[in-house]
Amino acid sequence: MEILVIFILLFSTIKSGIAYRNDGVFKEVKVGLVVNLGSIEGKIFKTSFSLALSDFYRINNGYETRVALSSRDSQGDLLIALDA
């Protein structure tokens, strides 16, 4: 149940913005991640997500879209997760 809530919150908090580099413009997509960082599953999920993004952009460095990961600790409380 907690993982389902996390995924719903993750995909409902996608916002986009524009950021500028010296050699051009790239689009930044802000993704919010709300997990219980006190649990092992939450720590694994946050680390896995960060590593997956890092690996993706290392292999596909020509992409002009960048995902900016912002995480928040739900402290195991669903109301805090919903408030995020």
KAVENWO-V956717 format. One record per pair of residues at least 24 apart in sequence whose C-alpha atoms are under 8 Angstrom apart, sorted by the first residue. I is the first residue (numbers start at 0). GAP is how many residues later the second one is. Records with the same first field share a line. If there is no record, write none. Layout:
I=GAP ; GAP
This chain:
1=76
5=27 ; 28 ; 29 ; 75
8=24 ; 25 ; 72 ; 73
9=24
24=39
25=38 ; 39 ; 40
26=37 ; 38 ; 39
27=37 ; 38 ; 39 ; 40
28=36 ; 37 ; 38 ; 39
29=37 ; 38 ; 39 ; 40
30=36 ; 37 ; 38 ; 39
31=37 ; 38 ; 39 ; 40
32=36 ; 37 ; 38 ; 39
33=37 ; 38 ; 39 ; 40 ; 47 ; 50
34=36 ; 37 ; 38 ; 39 ; 40 ; 41 ; 46
35=37 ; 38 ; 39 ; 40
36=36 ; 37 ; 38
37=37 ; 38
38=37
45=25
